[in-house]
Amino acid sequence: MNEPQLIDITVPDWGFDWPMRVCQWLVTPGTQVKADQAILEITVAEVLMEVVAADTGHLVEWKVEETDTVVTGQQVATLRPAPFNEA
């Protein structure tokens, strides 16, 4: 059986043309997340924004660390799609 293809989670286009700062990860690698669940907080122009999971699955790895500078479209994490287990 084939492994599901990994999904890149990127910084959304919020309409800002300047660098943003990674504030805080809300989940750790290996954590099961639901689609649209907040996984990362980023600040831009003194406003706190949330990056959400693109699908339901398990967060595989962070691609950036807290306090890193990121830009629109930059990959910040990798997600392995999987059904959500309520256990």
N, C-alpha and C positions, 0 to 999 in steps of 0.2 A: 504494500500500500504506500502511495506517495505521501510525503510530508506536505502539509499546506504551505504555499508560498508565503514568505515573510512579507509584511507590510511595513513600509517606511512611514513613520509619523513625522510630519514636517511642521514648521512654523507657518500658521495660516497667513493669508494676505489680509491684514487688518487695515490696510491703507497707509501704513507708516513707511517712510522712505529712509529711516535711519536705524542704526543698530539698536537691539533690545537686549536686556540682561535677564539671564536665567536666575530666577529667585529661589524656587524651591520645588523639588520633586515631591509629588504627592503619593507616588507608589514606587516600589523597588522592583528590580528585575525578578521575574518569576511570579509576580503577582498577577492574579486573574482580574481582568477588567471587562467592563461592559462597553459597548459602543457608546460614544459621546460622553463617557465618564472623564472628568478632569484628571489629568495625570501629571501636569506640570504648570507652574506659575511663572509668568514672564512679566517684567515691568518695562513699560515704554512711556516716556513723557509723564512719569510719576503715576501711571495708571497700571493697575494689576490686571493682567489678562490670563486666561486659562487655555492651555493646549489640551485637546480632548483625544481620546482613543478613537481611531478611525474605524474600528470594528471590535467585536467581542473576541477575546482571546487572552493570551498571556504575554505580558511585557517581557521581551527577551533581553534587551540591553539598552542602556542609556548611551547616546552618542555625544552628549555634552554634559558638563558638570555645573553645579550651582556656581553662580557668579560669572560664568562664561558669557560672552557676547554672541548673539545670534542675529540672523537676518531672515526676512521673509523667504520661505521656501527651503530653508536649511533643514536637513534631517536632524531630529533630536532624539529619536528612539526607534526601536524595531519591535514589531508585534507579530506573534504567531497566532493566526486566527484559530479559534476553537469554540465550541459551544460553551455557554456559561454553566458552571456546575454550582448549584445552590447549596451543596453540602456544607 
